[in-house]
Amino acid sequence: MGDVLTELGLSEDIILAITVYAGFIVIAFWLALVIWTFRDMRARSRDTLAQLGMALLVAVLTVPGLLIYLLLRPRETLGESYERSLEEEALLQEIEEKPKCPGCSQRVQDNWQACPHCHTRLKKPCVRCGNMLELSWQLCPYCATPQTTSYVEPMATPRQPRPASIPEDWQTTRRATSADLGRPTQPVEFVEGDEY
């Protein structure tokens, strides 16, 4: 009989240890469900009350609470919602940015002068730089040239490069020439109002 009690005593210790171990696992699982629910709801909503409410629902009801949360949670996370809105905005910009011909409503490109479908004039080239301008523009925003038909581009005058310093032999030649001719070596300045 003593052997049976000893065996029974060992069995009670083993059962107690298994029960404590199973209790820790259940508590850890329950805590993990509550934390996962809170984090998942935080990724799907900015509402703090909804985040805490769903975590409390899972904390009180455990697995049935988790099933209820999975049925009620928003479909997409905030990151997915933001990416979807960016994609929609990009698609709308593509649609809006493509200009249409005012004559036939066909799509045209920004750098076309005329519509290839109905021959409507869309833009005009700048008289100086050739960039495409709106028909109503009177001044080119690229080169600031007035858009008149009588515009004549000014001729560029070639410039001689100025030496950084005048060589000494030129200075002596200039002084000698000026002295020989009886001219002053100092430059002459004209004052406004002087007559010559």
ROSE-4610 file (N, C-alpha, C; in Angstrom, 1 decimal, always signed):
// ROSE-4610
residu = [M/M/M/G/G/G/D/D/D/V/V/V/L/L/L/T/T/T/E/E/E/L/L/L/G/G/G/L/L/L/S/S/S/E/E/E/D/D/D/I/I/I/I/I/I/L/L/L/A/A/A/I/I/I/T/T/T/V/V/V/Y/Y/Y/A/A/A/G/G/G/F/F/F/I/I/I/V/V/V/I/I/I/A/A/A/F/F/F/W/W/W/L/L/L/A/A/A/L/L/L/V/V/V/I/I/I/W/W/W/T/T/T/F/F/F/R/R/R/D/D/D/M/M/M/R/R/R/A/A/A/R/R/R/S/S/S/R/R/R/D/D/D/T/T/T/L/L/L/A/A/A/Q/Q/Q/L/L/L/G/G/G/M/M/M/A/A/A/L/L/L/L/L/L/V/V/V/A/A/A/V/V/V/L/L/L/T/T/T/V/V/V/P/P/P/G/G/G/L/L/L/L/L/L/I/I/I/Y/Y/Y/L/L/L/L/L/L/L/L/L/R/R/R/P/P/P/R/R/R/E/E/E/T/T/T/L/L/L/G/G/G/E/E/E/S/S/S/Y/Y/Y/E/E/E/R/R/R/S/S/S/L/L/L/E/E/E/E/E/E/E/E/E/A/A/A/L/L/L/L/L/L/Q/Q/Q/E/E/E/I/I/I/E/E/E/E/E/E/K/K/K/P/P/P/K/K/K/C/C/C/P/P/P/G/G/G/C/C/C/S/S/S/Q/Q/Q/R/R/R/V/V/V/Q/Q/Q/D/D/D/N/N/N/W/W/W/Q/Q/Q/A/A/A/C/C/C/P/P/P/H/H/H/C/C/C/H/H/H/T/T/T/R/R/R/L/L/L/K/K/K/K/K/K/P/P/P/C/C/C/V/V/V/R/R/R/C/C/C/G/G/G/N/N/N/M/M/M/L/L/L/E/E/E/L/L/L/S/S/S/W/W/W/Q/Q/Q/L/L/L/C/C/C/P/P/P/Y/Y/Y/C/C/C/A/A/A/T/T/T/P/P/P/Q/Q/Q/T/T/T/T/T/T/S/S/S/Y/Y/Y/V/V/V/E/E/E/P/P/P/M/M/M/A/A/A/T/T/T/P/P/P/R/R/R/Q/Q/Q/P/P/P/R/R/R/P/P/P/A/A/A/S/S/S/I/I/I/P/P/P/E/E/E/D/D/D/W/W/W/Q/Q/Q/T/T/T/T/T/T/R/R/R/R/R/R/A/A/A/T/T/T/S/S/S/A/A/A/D/D/D/L/L/L/G/G/G/R/R/R/P/P/P/T/T/T/Q/Q/Q/P/P/P/V/V/V/E/E/E/F/F/F/V/V/V/E/E/E/G/G/G/D/D/D/E/E/E/Y/Y/Y]
num = [1/1/1/2/2/2/3/3/3/4/4/4/5/5/5/6/6/6/7/7/7/8/8/8/9/9/9/10/10/10/11/11/11/12/12/12/13/13/13/14/14/14/15/15/15/16/16/16/17/17/17/18/18/18/19/19/19/20/20/20/21/21/21/22/22/22/23/23/23/24/24/24/25/25/25/26/26/26/27/27/27/28/28/28/29/29/29/30/30/30/31/31/31/32/32/32/33/33/33/34/34/34/35/35/35/36/36/36/37/37/37/38/38/38/39/39/39/40/40/40/41/41/41/42/42/42/43/43/43/44/44/44/45/45/45/46/46/46/47/47/47/48/48/48/49/49/49/50/50/50/51/51/51/52/52/52/53/53/53/54/54/54/55/55/55/56/56/56/57/57/57/58/58/58/59/59/59/60/60/60/61/61/61/62/62/62/63/63/63/64/64/64/65/65/65/66/66/66/67/67/67/68/68/68/69/69/69/70/70/70/71/71/71/72/72/72/73/73/73/74/74/74/75/75/75/76/76/76/77/77/77/78/78/78/79/79/79/80/80/80/81/81/81/82/82/82/83/83/83/84/84/84/85/85/85/86/86/86/87/87/87/88/88/88/89/89/89/90/90/90/91/91/91/92/92/92/93/93/93/94/94/94/95/95/95/96/96/96/97/97/97/98/98/98/99/99/99/100/100/100/101/101/101/102/102/102/103/103/103/104/104/104/105/105/105/106/106/106/107/107/107/108/108/108/109/109/109/110/110/110/111/111/111/112/112/112/113/113/113/114/114/114/115/115/115/116/116/116/117/117/117/118/118/118/119/119/119/120/120/120/121/121/121/122/122/122/123/123/123/124/124/124/125/125/125/126/126/126/127/127/127/128/128/128/129/129/129/130/130/130/131/131/131/132/132/132/133/133/133/134/134/134/135/135/135/136/136/136/137/137/137/138/138/138/139/139/139/140/140/140/141/141/141/142/142/142/143/143/143/144/144/144/145/145/145/146/146/146/147/147/147/148/148/148/149/149/149/150/150/150/151/151/151/152/152/152/153/153/153/154/154/154/155/155/155/156/156/156/157/157/157/158/158/158/159/159/159/160/160/160/161/161/161/162/162/162/163/163/163/164/164/164/165/165/165/166/166/166/167/167/167/168/168/168/169/169/169/170/170/170/171/171/171/172/172/172/173/173/173/174/174/174/175/175/175/176/176/176/177/177/177/178/178/178/179/179/179/180/180/180/181/181/181/182/182/182/183/183/183/184/184/184/185/185/185/186/186/186/187/187/187/188/188/188/189/189/189/190/190/190/191/191/191/192/192/192/193/193/193/194/194/194/195/195/195/196/196/196]
x = [+0.8/+0.0/+0.9/+2.0/+2.9/+3.5/+3.7/+4.1/+3.1/+1.9/+0.8/+0.7/+0.8/+0.7/+1.9/+3.0/+4.2/+4.0/+3.5/+3.2/+2.1/+1.1/+0.0/+0.6/+1.5/+2.1/+2.9/+3.6/+4.4/+3.5/+2.4/+1.4/+0.8/+0.5/-0.1/+0.8/+2.1/+3.1/+3.2/+3.2/+3.3/+2.1/+0.9/-0.3/-0.3/+0.2/+0.2/+1.2/+2.3/+3.3/+2.7/+2.1/+1.5/+0.4/-0.4/-1.5/-0.9/+0.1/+0.8/+1.4/+2.0/+2.6/+1.5/+0.4/-0.7/-1.3/-1.4/-1.9/-1.1/+0.3/+1.2/+1.0/+0.8/+0.6/-0.7/-1.7/-3.0/-3.0/-2.3/-2.2/-1.4/-0.3/+0.6/-0.2/-0.9/-1.7/-2.8/-3.4/-4.5/-3.9/-2.7/-2.0/-1.6/-1.1/-0.6/-1.8/-3.0/-4.2/-4.6/-4.5/-4.9/-3.9/-2.6/-1.6/-1.7/-1.9/-2.0/-3.2/-4.3/-5.6/-5.3/-4.7/-4.4/-3.5/-2.5/-1.5/-2.2/-3.0/-3.7/-4.7/-5.4/-6.4/-5.7/-4.5/-3.8/-3.3/-3.0/-2.5/-3.7/-4.9/-6.1/-6.9/-6.7/-7.5/-6.7/-7.0/-6.4/-7.2/-8.3/-9.2/-8.8/-8.3/-7.8/-8.8/-10.1/-11.1/-11.5/-11.4/-11.7/-10.6/-9.3/-8.2/-8.3/-8.6/-8.8/-10.0/-11.1/-12.3/-12.2/-11.5/-11.3/-10.4/-9.3/-8.4/-9.2/-10.0/-10.8/-11.8/-12.4/-13.3/-12.6/-11.4/-10.6/-10.2/-9.8/-9.4/-10.5/-11.8/-12.9/-13.4/-13.6/-14.2/-13.2/-11.9/-10.8/-11.1/-11.1/-11.2/-12.5/-13.7/-14.9/-14.8/-14.1/-13.8/-12.9/-11.9/-11.1/-11.8/-12.7/-13.6/-14.5/-15.0/-15.9/-15.0/-13.8/-12.9/-12.6/-12.3/-11.9/-13.1/-14.3/-15.5/-15.7/-15.3/-15.7/-14.5/-13.3/-12.2/-12.2/-11.6/-11.5/-10.7/-11.1/-10.5/-9.0/-8.6/-7.2/-6.6/-5.3/-4.5/-4.4/-3.9/-3.7/-2.7/-1.6/-0.6/-1.2/-2.0/-2.6/-3.6/-4.3/-5.2/-4.5/-3.4/-2.6/-2.0/-1.5/-0.9/-2.0/-3.2/-4.3/-4.7/-4.7/-5.1/-4.0/-2.7/-1.7/-1.8/-2.1/-2.3/-3.5/-4.6/-5.8/-5.4/-4.7/-4.3/-3.4/-2.5/-1.6/-2.4/-3.3/-4.2/-5.0/-5.5/-6.3/-5.4/-4.2/-3.3/-3.0/-2.8/-2.5/-3.7/-4.9/-6.1/-6.2/-6.1/-6.3/-5.2/-3.9/-2.8/-2.8/-3.4/-3.3/-4.3/-3.8/-4.7/-5.5/-6.7/-7.5/-7.7/-7.9/-8.1/-9.4/-9.4/-10.7/-11.7/-11.1/-12.0/-12.7/-11.9/-12.5/-12.4/-11.9/-11.7/-10.9/-10.0/-9.1/-7.9/-7.2/-6.0/-4.9/-4.2/-3.1/-1.9/-0.7/+0.4/+0.7/+1.5/+1.8/+2.6/+3.4/+4.3/+3.8/+2.6/+2.0/+1.5/+1.8/+1.3/-0.2/-0.5/-1.9/-2.4/-3.7/-4.3/-4.2/-3.6/-3.5/-4.9/-5.9/-7.2/-8.1/-8.2/-9.0/-8.3/-7.0/-6.1/-6.4/-6.9/-7.1/-5.7/-5.4/-4.2/-4.2/-3.2/-3.2/-2.2/-1.0/+0.0/+0.8/+1.6/+2.4/+3.9/+4.8/+6.2/+6.7/+7.6/+8.1/+8.9/+8.8/+9.5/+11.0/+11.4/+12.9/+13.5/+13.0/+13.6/+12.9/+11.7/+11.0/+10.2/+10.2/+9.4/+8.0/+7.2/+5.7/+5.1/+4.2/+3.5/+2.0/+1.2/-0.2/-0.5/-1.6/-2.0/-2.2/-2.7/-3.0/-1.8/-0.7/+0.5/+1.1/+1.4/+2.0/+3.5/+4.0/+5.4/+5.9/+7.0/+7.6/+8.1/+7.7/+8.2/+9.6/+10.1/+11.4/+12.5/+12.3/+13.3/+12.8/+11.6/+11.1/+11.0/+10.7/+10.6/+9.1/+8.8/+7.4/+7.0/+5.8/+5.4/+4.6/+5.4/+4.8/+5.3/+4.6/+5.1/+6.2/+6.4/+7.4/+8.7/+8.9/+10.1/+11.3/+12.3/+13.6/+14.6/+15.3/+16.3/+17.5/+18.0/+19.2/+20.4/+21.2/+22.5/+23.5/+24.2/+25.2/+26.4/+27.0/+28.3/+29.4/+30.4/+31.5/+32.4/+32.8/+33.6/+35.0/+35.9/+37.3/+37.6/+38.3/+38.6/+39.6/+39.3/+40.2/+41.4/+42.6/+43.7/+43.6/+44.0/+44.0/+44.9/+46.0/+47.0/+47.6/+47.9/+48.5/+50.0/+50.6/+52.1/+52.8/+54.0/+54.8/+55.2/+55.5/+56.0/+54.9/+53.6/+52.5/+52.3/+52.5/+52.3/+53.3/+54.6/+55.6/+55.3/+54.9/+54.6/+53.4/+52.4/+51.3/+51.7/+52.5/+53.0/+53.9/+54.7/+55.6/+54.8/+53.8/+52.9/+52.1/+51.6/+50.8/+51.7/+53.0/+53.9/+54.3/+54.5/+54.9/+53.8/+52.6/+51.5/+51.1/+51.6/+51.3/+50.0/+49.6/+48.4/+48.7/+47.8/+48.1/+48.0/+48.8/+48.9/+47.7/+47.1/+45.9/+44.7/+43.8/+42.5/+41.7/+40.9/+40.1/+38.7/+38.2/+36.8/+35.9/+34.7/+33.7/+32.7/+32.3/+31.4/+30.1/+29.0/+27.7/+27.4/+27.0/+26.7/+27.9/+29.1/+30.2/+29.9/+30.3/+30.2/+31.6/+31.7/+33.0/+33.0]
y = [-1.2/+0.0/+1.3/+1.2/+2.3/+2.7/+1.6/+1.9/+2.6/+2.2/+2.9/+4.3/+4.7/+6.0/+6.9/+6.2/+6.9/+7.2/+6.2/+6.4/+7.5/+7.5/+8.4/+9.8/+9.9/+11.2/+11.8/+10.9/+11.4/+11.8/+11.1/+11.4/+12.8/+13.0/+14.3/+15.5/+15.3/+16.3/+16.5/+15.4/+15.5/+16.2/+15.8/+16.5/+17.9/+18.3/+19.7/+20.5/+19.9/+20.5/+20.7/+19.7/+19.8/+20.8/+20.9/+21.9/+23.3/+23.5/+24.9/+25.2/+24.3/+24.5/+24.9/+24.1/+24.4/+25.8/+26.1/+27.4/+28.6/+28.4/+29.4/+29.6/+28.4/+28.4/+29.1/+28.8/+29.4/+30.9/+31.4/+32.8/+33.5/+32.9/+33.5/+33.6/+32.5/+32.6/+33.7/+33.8/+34.8/+36.2/+36.4/+37.7/+38.0/+37.0/+37.2/+37.6/+37.0/+37.3/+38.8/+39.2/+40.6/+41.6/+41.3/+42.2/+42.2/+41.0/+41.0/+41.7/+41.6/+42.3/+43.8/+44.3/+45.7/+46.2/+45.5/+46.0/+45.9/+44.9/+44.8/+45.9/+46.2/+47.3/+48.7/+48.8/+50.1/+50.3/+49.2/+49.3/+49.6/+49.4/+49.6/+50.8/+51.4/+52.5/+53.5/+54.8/+55.7/+56.0/+55.5/+55.7/+54.9/+55.6/+54.9/+54.2/+54.7/+54.0/+52.7/+52.6/+51.4/+50.4/+50.8/+49.9/+49.3/+50.1/+49.6/+48.7/+49.1/+48.3/+46.9/+46.8/+45.5/+44.6/+45.3/+44.5/+44.0/+44.9/+44.5/+43.3/+43.4/+42.4/+41.0/+41.0/+39.7/+39.3/+40.3/+39.9/+39.3/+39.7/+39.2/+37.9/+37.9/+36.7/+35.7/+36.0/+35.2/+34.8/+33.5/+33.0/+33.5/+33.4/+34.0/+35.5/+36.2/+37.6/+37.9/+37.0/+37.1/+36.9/+35.9/+35.7/+36.8/+37.4/+38.6/+39.8/+39.9/+41.0/+40.8/+39.5/+39.2/+39.5/+39.4/+39.7/+41.2/+42.0/+43.4/+44.3/+43.8/+44.7/+45.3/+46.5/+47.1/+46.2/+46.2/+45.3/+45.6/+46.8/+47.2/+48.0/+47.9/+48.7/+50.1/+50.9/+52.4/+52.5/+51.7/+51.7/+51.3/+50.3/+49.8/+50.9/+51.5/+52.5/+53.7/+54.1/+55.2/+54.9/+53.7/+53.3/+53.3/+52.8/+52.8/+54.2/+55.1/+56.5/+57.1/+56.8/+57.3/+56.8/+55.5/+54.9/+55.6/+55.8/+56.5/+57.9/+58.6/+60.0/+60.0/+59.1/+59.0/+58.7/+57.8/+57.5/+58.7/+59.5/+60.7/+61.7/+61.9/+62.9/+62.5/+61.2/+60.8/+61.1/+60.9/+61.2/+62.7/+63.5/+64.9/+65.7/+65.2/+65.9/+65.8/+64.8/+64.6/+65.6/+66.6/+67.6/+67.0/+67.6/+67.2/+68.4/+68.1/+69.1/+69.8/+71.1/+71.8/+71.6/+71.2/+71.0/+69.7/+68.6/+67.3/+66.4/+66.9/+66.2/+65.0/+64.9/+63.8/+64.2/+63.2/+63.5/+63.9/+65.0/+65.6/+65.7/+66.0/+66.1/+67.6/+67.9/+69.3/+70.0/+69.3/+70.0/+70.0/+69.7/+69.8/+71.2/+71.6/+72.9/+72.8/+71.6/+71.5/+70.1/+69.9/+68.6/+67.8/+66.6/+65.8/+65.3/+65.3/+64.8/+65.8/+67.0/+68.1/+69.3/+69.3/+70.4/+71.7/+71.7/+72.8/+73.3/+74.6/+75.1/+75.1/+74.4/+74.3/+75.2/+75.4/+76.3/+76.9/+77.9/+78.6/+78.6/+78.6/+78.6/+80.0/+80.2/+81.5/+82.0/+83.3/+83.8/+83.9/+83.7/+83.8/+82.4/+81.8/+80.5/+79.3/+79.4/+78.2/+77.4/+77.7/+76.9/+77.1/+76.0/+76.1/+77.0/+77.9/+78.8/+78.7/+79.0/+79.1/+80.2/+80.0/+81.0/+82.4/+82.5/+83.8/+84.5/+83.9/+84.5/+85.5/+86.7/+87.8/+87.9/+87.2/+87.2/+85.8/+85.5/+84.1/+84.0/+83.1/+82.9/+82.4/+81.8/+81.2/+82.2/+83.1/+84.1/+85.5/+85.8/+87.1/+87.9/+87.3/+88.0/+88.3/+89.6/+89.9/+89.1/+88.6/+87.7/+88.5/+89.3/+90.1/+89.5/+89.7/+89.2/+90.0/+91.2/+92.1/+92.0/+91.1/+91.0/+90.6/+91.3/+91.0/+90.8/+89.6/+89.3/+90.2/+90.9/+91.8/+91.0/+91.6/+90.9/+91.0/+89.9/+89.9/+90.6/+91.5/+92.1/+91.3/+91.0/+90.2/+91.1/+90.6/+91.4/+90.8/+91.8/+91.4/+91.1/+90.1/+89.8/+90.9/+91.4/+92.4/+91.7/+92.1/+91.5/+91.9/+91.0/+91.2/+92.3/+92.4/+93.6/+94.0/+95.2/+95.7/+95.5/+94.9/+94.7/+96.0/+96.0/+97.2/+97.8/+97.1/+97.7/+98.5/+98.0/+98.8/+100.1/+100.1/+101.3/+102.4/+101.9/+102.9/+103.4/+102.5/+102.9/+103.9/+103.7/+104.6/+106.0/+106.0/+107.3/+108.0/+107.3/+107.9/+108.5/+107.8/+108.3/+109.5/+109.4/+110.6/+111.8/+111.6/+112.7/+113.3/+112.4/+112.9/+113.7/+113.3/+114.1/+115.3/+115.5/+116.6/+116.4/+115.2/+114.9/+114.6/+114.9/+114.6/+113.1/+112.6/+111.2/+110.8/+111.7/+111.4/+111.3/+110.4/+110.3/+111.5/+111.9/+113.1/+112.6/+113.3/+113.0/+114.1/+113.7/+114.6/+114.8/+116.0/+116.2/+116.6/+116.1/+116.4/+117.9/+118.3/+119.8/+120.5/+119.8/+120.4/+120.3/+121.3/+121.3/+121.3/+120.7/+120.6/+121.3]
z = [+0.0/+0.0/+0.0/+0.6/+0.7/-0.7/-1.4/-2.8/-3.6/-3.4/-4.1/-3.7/-2.5/-2.0/-2.5/-2.6/-3.1/-4.6/-5.3/-6.7/-6.8/-6.0/-6.1/-5.7/-4.8/-4.4/-5.6/-6.2/-7.4/-8.5/-8.7/-9.7/-9.5/-8.2/-7.9/-8.1/-7.9/-8.2/-9.7/-10.4/-11.9/-12.4/-11.9/-12.4/-12.1/-10.9/-10.5/-11.4/-11.7/-12.6/-14.0/-14.5/-15.8/-15.8/-14.8/-14.7/-14.6/-13.9/-13.8/-15.1/-15.8/-17.1/-18.1/-18.1/-19.0/-18.7/-17.4/-17.1/-17.6/-17.5/-18.1/-19.6/-20.3/-21.7/-22.1/-21.3/-21.6/-21.4/-20.3/-20.0/-21.0/-21.4/-22.5/-23.8/-24.1/-25.4/-25.3/-24.1/-24.0/-24.1/-23.4/-23.5/-24.9/-25.6/-27.0/-27.9/-27.7/-28.4/-28.2/-27.0/-26.6/-27.3/-27.2/-27.7/-29.3/-29.9/-31.3/-31.8/-31.1/-31.5/-31.4/-30.3/-30.1/-31.2/-31.5/-32.6/-34.0/-34.2/-35.5/-35.7/-34.6/-34.7/-34.8/-34.2/-34.3/-35.7/-36.4/-37.8/-38.8/-38.3/-39.2/-38.8/-37.7/-37.3/-36.4/-36.5/-35.6/-34.4/-34.3/-33.2/-31.9/-30.9/-29.7/-29.0/-29.0/-28.3/-28.9/-30.3/-31.0/-30.7/-30.7/-30.4/-29.0/-28.0/-26.6/-26.5/-27.2/-27.1/-27.7/-28.8/-29.4/-28.6/-28.0/-27.2/-25.9/-25.4/-24.2/-24.6/-25.7/-26.2/-26.2/-26.8/-26.9/-25.5/-24.6/-23.3/-22.5/-22.6/-21.9/-22.5/-23.8/-24.5/-25.0/-25.0/-25.6/-27.0/-27.3/-28.7/-29.4/-28.7/-29.4/-29.6/-28.7/-28.9/-30.1/-30.3/-31.5/-32.7/-32.8/-34.0/-34.3/-33.2/-33.4/-34.0/-33.4/-33.9/-35.4/-35.7/-37.2/-38.1/-37.6/-38.5/-38.6/-37.5/-37.5/-37.9/-38.0/-38.2/-39.6/-39.8/-41.2/-42.1/-43.4/-44.4/-44.6/-44.7/-45.0/-43.9/-43.9/-42.9/-43.4/-42.5/-42.8/-43.9/-43.9/-44.9/-46.3/-46.3/-47.6/-48.1/-47.2/-47.6/-48.2/-47.6/-48.1/-49.5/-49.6/-50.9/-52.0/-51.7/-52.6/-53.0/-52.1/-52.4/-53.3/-53.0/-53.9/-55.3/-55.5/-56.8/-57.5/-56.8/-57.4/-57.8/-57.0/-57.3/-58.5/-58.6/-59.8/-61.0/-61.0/-62.1/-62.5/-61.6/-61.9/-62.5/-62.0/-62.6/-64.1/-64.3/-65.7/-66.6/-66.1/-66.9/-67.1/-66.0/-66.1/-66.9/-66.8/-67.4/-68.9/-69.5/-70.9/-71.5/-72.3/-72.8/-74.0/-74.2/-75.3/-76.3/-77.5/-78.6/-78.3/-78.4/-78.2/-79.3/-80.5/-81.7/-81.7/-81.5/-81.7/-80.4/-79.3/-78.0/-78.0/-79.1/-79.1/-78.2/-77.7/-76.9/-77.7/-77.2/-77.9/-77.0/-77.5/-76.6/-76.4/-75.3/-75.0/-76.0/-76.7/-77.7/-79.1/-79.3/-80.7/-81.0/-82.3/-82.7/-83.2/-83.8/-84.3/-84.0/-84.0/-83.8/-85.1/-85.1/-86.3/-86.8/-86.0/-86.4/-87.1/-86.5/-87.1/-87.5/-87.4/-87.8/-87.1/-85.8/-85.0/-84.5/-84.5/-84.0/-82.5/-81.9/-80.4/-79.8/-80.3/-79.7/-80.9/-80.5/-81.4/-80.9/-81.9/-81.4/-81.1/-80.2/-79.9/-81.1/-81.4/-82.6/-82.4/-81.2/-81.0/-80.6/-79.5/-79.1/-79.6/-80.1/-80.7/-79.7/-78.4/-77.5/-77.7/-77.4/-77.7/-76.6/-77.1/-76.2/-76.4/-75.4/-75.6/-76.6/-77.3/-78.3/-77.8/-76.5/-76.0/-75.4/-75.2/-74.6/-75.5/-74.9/-75.7/-75.4/-74.4/-74.0/-73.8/-74.3/-74.1/-72.6/-71.8/-70.5/-70.5/-71.5/-71.6/-71.9/-72.9/-73.3/-73.1/-72.6/-72.4/-73.7/-74.8/-76.0/-76.3/-76.7/-77.0/-78.3/-78.3/-79.4/-80.5/-81.2/-82.3/-83.6/-84.7/-86.0/-86.6/-86.1/-86.6/-85.8/-85.0/-84.2/-85.1/-84.9/-85.6/-84.6/-84.7/-83.7/-83.9/-82.8/-82.9/-83.3/-84.1/-84.6/-83.4/-83.2/-82.2/-82.8/-82.0/-82.5/-81.9/-82.7/-82.2/-81.3/-80.2/-79.3/-79.3/-79.2/-79.1/-77.7/-77.4/-76.0/-75.5/-74.3/-73.7/-73.0/-73.2/-72.5/-71.0/-70.2/-68.8/-68.4/-69.0/-68.8/-70.1/-70.2/-71.4/-71.3/-72.4/-72.3/-72.2/-71.6/-71.3/-72.6/-73.7/-74.9/-75.6/-75.4/-75.9/-75.2/-73.9/-73.1/-73.5/-73.7/-74.1/-75.5/-76.4/-77.7/-77.7/-76.9/-76.9/-76.3/-75.3/-74.7/-75.7/-76.4/-77.4/-78.5/-79.0/-80.1/-79.6/-78.4/-77.9/-77.7/-77.2/-77.0/-78.4/-79.4/-80.7/-81.3/-81.1/-81.7/-80.9/-79.8/-79.0/-78.2/-78.1/-77.3/-75.9/-75.0/-73.6/-73.4/-72.5/-72.2/-71.3/-70.6/-69.7/-70.6/-70.3/-71.1/-70.8/-71.8/-71.7/-71.3/-70.3/-69.8/-70.2/-70.6/-71.0/-69.9/-69.6/-68.5/-69.2/-68.6/-69.2/-69.3/-70.5/-70.7/-71.4/-71.5/-72.2/-73.7/-74.4/-75.9/-76.4/-77.6/-78.2/-79.5]
